[in-house]
Amino acid sequence: MTAYILRRLAFLGLTMLLTSLLIFVITQLLPGDVCRVILGREVGENALEACRLDLGLDQPAPVRYFTWLGDFLTGNWGNSYSTDAEIRPLVMERLGNSLMLAGFTMLVGVPIAIGLGVIAALNEGKAIDNGISLGALAVVGLPEFVTGILLIEILAFRLGLPANSSIRETATFAEAFPSLILPALTATFVLLAYVARLTRAGVIEELKQAYVRTAELKGLPRRTVIWRHVLRNAMLPTITVVAISFGWLISGLVVIENVFNYPGLGRLMVFAISRRDLPLLQAISLITVLGFALANLVADLLYAALNPRIRIGS
């Protein structure tokens, strides 16, 4: 197990190195002049040259890349071009907000989705199965901003839940909880459809296996067979989807964060793109990829823990 983790960590490091190079190249190819964005369109050429010299943009691309990567690894992420604020505290604050929203969404959405998937599988072909399947398809087909607006209309305007999810920098989970409800529910609808359908397919497939009939013939209660054996095996493919979904929830909720004015990492990325704030955009992108990579590592470890047939050392 230790050797496997070390290999996966080495592969993670190589992945992040290649990703950092790709992020740097893409951000350098973005159209527009950074200094014109900072100083304005009417500024003279001398001021533009001074700005480029001050930001190190006159250096060759390889020099800029290794300088940026070295500073990033040592914790010196620089200052934002557009706000002149330190990037690392800003990104960490927004990352904390995104993790809080993602964690709350997973806490609510995953158990509900798995439960619906199991219910649908145990009633395969019946009305309840058809209802859950059609409902999942309908929900996943709705754009996130439509779902968000509907929830604002129903839960905010009529029931009084806060539609503006802006929170204080130092807010605890208890303080932020009311502001998390609507964006978390919106994200839950997206997550719910995929996880429920995948769980349903896995449970149906496992129910056809011989060990299920053998366990029932031995007198084991059906509930025990389902929850201790069938669901354990059926969850194997679902784990990867759940882990990747967590990575997506950290930075992929751009639409939801903008609908509810939630100060997360995705909203900060939109701000960085609109201002052509390259250092801020590079930091957010690298942190996002790292989140996905760590989520996949956790998924692999959980997959191996649930499936003893996998030989970790191979």
Buried (B, 14 or more C-beta within 10 A) or exposed (E): EEEBEEEBEEEBEEBBEEBBEEBBEEBEEEEEBBBBBBBEEEBEEEBBEBBBEEBEBEEEEEEBBEEBBEEBEEEEBBBBBBEEEBBBEBBBBBBBBBBBBBBBBBEBBBEBBBEBBBBBBBBBEEEBBEEBBEBBEEBBEBEBEEBBBEBBEEBBEEEEBBBEBEBEEEBEEEEBBEBBBBBBBBBBBBBBBBBBBBBBBBBBBBBEEEEBEEBEEEEBEEEEBBEEBBBEBBBBBBBBBBBBBBBBBBBBBBBBBBBBBBBBBBBBBBBBBEBBBBBBBBBBBBBBBBBBBBBBBBBBBBBBEEEEEEEBEE
